[in-house]
Amino acid sequence: MGELAYRTLVFGHLLLFVLWLGADAGVFLLGQHFRKRERYTLDQRIALLKLLVEVDMVPRSAWALMVPMSLSVAAAGGWWDVPAGLVVASWLVGGAWLWLVWDAHLHDMTPRAARDRRIEGWLKYALTLFYLWLGIESLLTGHPIALPWLATKALLFGLIFAAAIMIDVAFRPVGPQLGALLRDGSSDATELPLRRTMDKTRLWVFAVYGLLVVTAWLGVAKP
């Protein structure tokens, strides 16, 4: 039963990775087509953007659940003697994070959504610091994680958090810029600032993709 539980958790972990990276690739492709103002009408591009927001809920949900899932896999596999209280707390945090993500989505453009995203931001900052500390401390001292590959994975997970936070930061000007596009129509004056913002955001997106692939390789190869 213990082996079956472990393999089930590993399957869940891999499924979340596939959903995160696969759906994020879909978000990227939709964003690429949104940029093509010579091919699509403005109404078509807005429809693509709305679809992008919906698809983006998949990687955002997977990200929230990856925290408790990864700790549970490490504990069940005996890779790290994770305190039981930390595993339980991680599932509570992951559940709360998932609720914040969906509640903000379902109440978008309201004070409630703004509150949810503010709380989610604090949570992501705290988890970023936790994973960076966990990885660095473990690599330097061998504690609390003794295995170098797992400690490196924790560090990279922290860097994924940081890069994903930067995606949101870089994307922040899109709201006013998109409002100007809808208000004033498509022109160089409204399109070029929006495109520059999307170009800057893509750099952090590529960083997340690269870090995810390396992290997944570490989990499989365990060098």
N, C-alpha and C positions, 0 to 999 in steps of 0.2 A: 504493500500500500504506500509506503514511504517513497519507493522508487517511482511508482505511478504518479504520485502527487508531484514529485520533482519534475518528471518529464512533462506533465501537464502545465506546470508553471513555465518551463522552458518554451513549450509551444505557445503559451500566451505571450511570453516575452518576444518571441520571433514574430508573432502576429501583429503585435503593437509596432514593432520595427517596420514591418512591411506596410502597415497602414500609414504610419508616420511619413516614411520616405516616399511611398508610392503616391499618396494623396498630395503630398507637398509638391511632387513633380507635376501633378495635375494643376495645382494652383499656379505653378511657374508657367506652364504652357498657356493657361488662360490669360495670365498677365502679359505674356508675349503677344498674344493675339489682340488684346486690348490696345496695345501700342500701335497697331497697324491702322492708322486713320485713313490711309489711302485705299484700304480694302473693305473696311466696314463703315456703315453709317454710325452716327453717334448713338442712336437708339440701340443698335446691335452691340456696340461696345459696352454700353451701360448694362445690357443684359448679360454679357460675358462677365462683367465685374460683379454683378449680383450672384452669378453662378460661382465665381471665384470665392466669394465670401462664404457660401454654403459648403463648398468642398473644403475650405480651410478649417472647418469645424472638426474634420477627421484628424488631421495632425495635431490640432490643439487638444483634442480629447485624448489622443494616444500619448501625448507628452505628459499630461496630468497623471495618467495611469502607469506610465513607465517608472515613476519614482517608487511606488510601493511594489510593483512587479519585480523590478530589478533587485530590491532588497530581499524580497521573498525568495527569489531564485538563489541568491547568494547564501541565504540561511538554509534553505532546503537542501542545497547541494553540498553543504559543508565547506564552502569556499571561504566563508567568513562567519565567525561566531557572533552573529548579529543579536544584540539584546532583544528579547521577545517584545519588550515595551516599545522599542524603536520600530519594529515591524508593524505592530498594531497602530502606532502613531502615524506611520507612513501611509497606511490605508485610510485613516481618518483624514489626513491632509490631502491625499489624492482624491478622495471622495468630495471633500469640500472644494478643492480646486476645480474639479469637473463640474460641480454645481455652479460655481461662479462663472465659468466659461459659458455654459449653456444659458444661465439666467441672464447674463449680459447680452447674449445673442438674441434671445427671445424678447428682450425689452430694450432693444437697440435705440439709441438716440433719446434716452430718457435719463433723468438723474439716477435712477436705480442702476442702470447699466454703467454709468460713470462711476458709481460707488463700487460696484462689483469689480470693475477693471482696476480701480485704485487698490483695492484689497488684493486682487490677483497680482498686481505689480509688486507689492510688498512681499508677498509670498514667494514670488520668483526671485527677488533679490536675496531673500533669506536662504533659499535653497541653493542659489548660485554660490553664496559664501560657504555654505555647509559642504557642498561637493568639492569646491576648490580646496578648502581646509582638509577635508578627508583624504583627498588624493595626495596633496603635498606632504601632509604630516605622515601619511603611511609610507610614502616613498623615501622620506628622510629618516624615519625611525623604525619602520616595520610594524607600526602600531597606529591605529587599531586593525588595519588590514595588513597581513603578512605577505600576501602574494603580490609581487610587483606588477604583474599584468592586470590584476583586479584593481590595484591602487591607481595604475595609469588610466584604467577605464573610468574610475571615479573622477579623476582629474579632468579627463576629456568630457565627461558628462557635465561637469561644472562649466567648461568652456562652451559646450553646446548651449547651456542656459544663457551664458553671457552673450553669445552670438545671436540667439533667438530674441533676447531682450533688445539687442541693437537693431534687429529687423523692425520691431515695433517703434523704436525711437526714430529710425531713419524714415519710416513710413508715415510718421505723424503729420507732416505737411500735406499729405495727399488729400485730407478732408477739405481744407480751404481751397486747395488747387482744383479739386474736382468740382467744388461748388462754383468756382469761377468759370470752369469749362461748361457746366450746365447753364449758368446764367448768361454768359457772353458768347457761347458757341465755340466751335473749333477754329482755332487760329494759332499761329506761332506764339502769340502772346500768352495763350492759355495752355497750349500743348507742351511747349518746350520746358517750362518749369516742372510740370508734372512728369515728363519723361526723365528729367535729371534726377528727380526724387526716386523714381523707380529704378534708375540705373545704380544709384547709391545703395538702395535696398538690396539689389541683386547680389552685391558683393558679400553681404552678410548671409544671404541665402546659400550661396555657394560654400561659404565657410561651414554652415550647419550641415550641408550635404557631405562634405569631406570628413568632418568630425564624426558624423553618424556612421559612415562606412568604416573608418578606422576603428571606432568603438565596437562595431559589430564584428570586425575581424578579430579583435582581441578576445571577445567573448567566445568565438569559435575556436581560434588557434591556441589560445592560452599559452603564449610563448614564455 
